[in-house]
Structures are given as C-alpha cells and as structure tokens.
Amino acid sequence: MEMSLGDRLRTARLRSGLSQRALAKKAGIGNATVSLIEGDRINPSVSALKRILDAIDMPLSDFFAIGSTATEQTVFRADELTEIGRGGISFRKIGNDLTRRALQVMYETYQPGADTGKIMLSHSGEEAGFVISGKVEITIGSTVHVLGAGDAYYFKSTEPHRFRNTTATAAVVVSVCTPPTF
C-alpha cells in the first residue's frame, strides 16, 4: 500500500530525530503546518515541501522512496514512473529509489496556472531540460525566461529557480538533475 505524504513526512522527521516543533523551527514555518501536513489535512506546494525536507537534509527523490524497496530496474513502463508532484504539477521520475544513482530524470507536466511555489527552489547539482509542448516560464535568480516547445535550459541548481505555467494550456518538460537531489 502506498504511503501518504503525511506518513512519509512523519517517517522522515522521526528518522532525523526531530520533533514537529523542532522541524518547523528549522524549516522556518509554523508548527501547525507540520502537524497539518503529517495529518494529510493540507497539501504543500513543491517549494514548501522542498523547504521542509531541506531542514532534514533529504532530497525529494529520497522522500518519495520512503517505504519502497530498491531495485536495479532498467526499463520503466509509463505506469511504473514515480509521481512526486503536487498541486497542478506532475513530476514523474524514472526509478523510485535513487540513493545509488547519479542522475534523476523526470517527465514533468505543468497544468495552466501551475507554479512550483513562491519560495524559489535551490539544491545542489545541475539541472537541464527540454520543453516538449506548451510554454513554461522559468525564473533563474532574478531572470525570467519563457520557453516553448523545442527550447531547452541548463543551469546550476544552487541558483534559486522557479517554474510556472502562465498559459491556458498544459506544458510538458523532460528534465534531468545530477546528482538526484530534487
């Protein structure tokens, strides 16, 4: 049975030896927020979840692998991709447990209005991708870029960044991150 997001957060927090209050303080959020997420009563944005996981030094890829078993699978059917997205964003990554891997590849779908969050993302490594269809607005540092089908990006993931779909149609991106820290 698939673990809920709240159960995963509780497991990750307990593994790190933190109370809800300590995690909230370390992440710079309210204690009630951690409690509501763990109770599956609110669903955080990708950037908010990333901020919480940064406080316990855990990449999103490791977070969504909690409760699964590692395999050395080499071929992945569409229904075997691991969903790690939230709120209008689908991040379907190849492989579930990337702890022994050097690369993370994702098939991303941004619904109209979808946004990774007002808090910009930042993590170690490098990130690159191609826009397959639609348009996506990418903010890297203080520079905003609007990319369409066939356009690509490549940047150091330590640069604060944000992805948004400001159009009325879905956008599809195939991205890669190394190491798999997102």
N, C-alpha and C positions, 0 to 999 in steps of 0.2 A: 504494500500500500504506500502511495506517495505521501511524504511528509508535507505538512502545511508550511507556509512561510514562517508563521509564528513558532511552530515546533522547531524549525531549523534555527531560528534566531535564539531561542531558549537554549538549544543544544550548544550552539557556538559560544554563547555568553557563558554558560556553565563550564565549558571546556577551557575558557580563558580565565576562569576563576573570578569573574566579576558579578557583583550584584546588579540588579536592574538600575539602581541609583548610580552606582559607580560607572556603568556603561553609559548611561545618559550624560553624566558629567563629562566623561572622557570624549564623547561624541559631540558635546555642546548642544544637546537637545533636552527637552523636558522629560522627567522620569515617567510621566503618564504616557508619553509617546511610546517608550519601550514596552510598557505594560500593554498598551492597546495593540501594538504590532504582535507581540507574543500571544495575545488572546485572539488573534485573527479578526480584530474589530476594525482595524484600518489597514490600508494597503499603501505602503510608502512608495514615493517616486523612486526611480532608479538611482538618482543622485543622492536622495536621502538615505536609501539603503546602503549605498556605497560609503557614505559618510559614517554610518554606524559601524559597518564592517571594517573600515579603516581604523576605527578606535580599538578593534580587537585584532588588527593586523591579519585580516582574512580577505582574500580576493573573492569577488562574486562567483567565480568558477568553482572555488573550493566550497563556498557556502551552499551552492546548489548541488554539490556532490555529497553533502551530508546524508547519510542513510543509504547510500548506494554502494555497490561493490565495483571495484576496479576491474576492467577487462582490457585486453590488448586487441580490441576490435579494430579492424582496418577498413571495413566498409560499413556505411551507415545509411539505412533507408530513411526516407523523409519522416516517417513516424517514429524513428529512433533518435532524432535530434532532441537535445535537452533544452527546454524552454526556460529562459531566465529573465524574460522581460516582464514588464508591468505597465498598466495604465495606457493602453493605446500603442505600446511598443512591444513588438515580438523580437526577442533575441533568441534565435535557435542555434545553439552551438553544437559543433561536432565533438562528440565524446562527452562523457559525464564527469569522470574523474581525471583532471589534467595535472595532477600533482607530479607526475613523472614526465610530463610533456614540455616542450619548449615553445609551443605555438598554440594559439587559440583562434579558431576560425568560426565566424558567425554569419548566419543569414538573417538580416535584420529587416523588419517591416515597420514603418512609421505610418500610422493612420493619420488622417487630417487632424491637425492641431496637436499631435503628439510631441512631447518635449521630454528630454532626459532629466530636466529639472532646472530650477533657477540657480541652484548651487552647482557650479561647474564641476565636472569630473576631473580627476587627476590621479594617475597611478604610474608606476614605474614601467619602463619599456618604450616600445614604438608601436604605432598604430597606422594601418593603411587600409584603404578600401576603394571599391568601385560602386558608383550609383548604377544600378541595373535599370530602374524605371522610376519615374516621378522626379521630384526635386526635393532636396534636403538642404536646410540651412545649417552650416557648421560654423560655430564660433570657436576660434583657437586663440587664446589670450584675449586681446581686445579687437581682433579682426574677424569680421563676419564674411563668410563665403556662401554663395548659393550655387549648389552643384546640381546638374541634371544628368540624365541618362548618358552613360559613357564617360562622365567626368570621374576623377579619382582624387584621393588625398593621401598624404603620408606625413606624419609629424611625430615628435617626441610626446609620449603620453603624459609626461610630467607637466606639460603645458596645460593649464586649465582649459577644458573644452566642453562643448555642449552641442547636441544635435536636436534639431526641431524640424517639423514639417508644417510649414505655414500655408500650404496649398490645400485645395479641396479634394485632392486625390492621394491615394497611398503612395509611399515611396519605398523602394526596395534597395538595400545596400548589402554587399558582401564585404565583410571586413576581416582583418587579421590583426592580432595583437601578440607581441612577443616581448617578454615571457607572458604566459597566460595569467595576467594579474587583474583582469577586469571581471 
